[in-house]
């Protein structure tokens, strides 16, 4: 059986799951990468808040990605930092 490569995506698209750029949705902090600027959320007595600056995981610690200084936070979830998303807020 020969497959026409030019037609394959259209013919089989109903069988293919969509692929999304990671991550636009919030993900658990346990799987946060250490090689990317992240938007992280923390929970305090006032509720859930996204930090207004990019963070990076450095082993078991967190740093402000802009200043490279240690920050004392316990984030709960994350997504990739996006300058566009921050200007929408």
Secondary structure, DSSP 8 states (H G I E B T S, - for coil): ----HHHHHHHHGGGS-----S-SS-EEGGG--SSS-EEEEEEETTEEEE-SS-EEEETTEEEETTT--EE-----EEEE--HHHHHH-
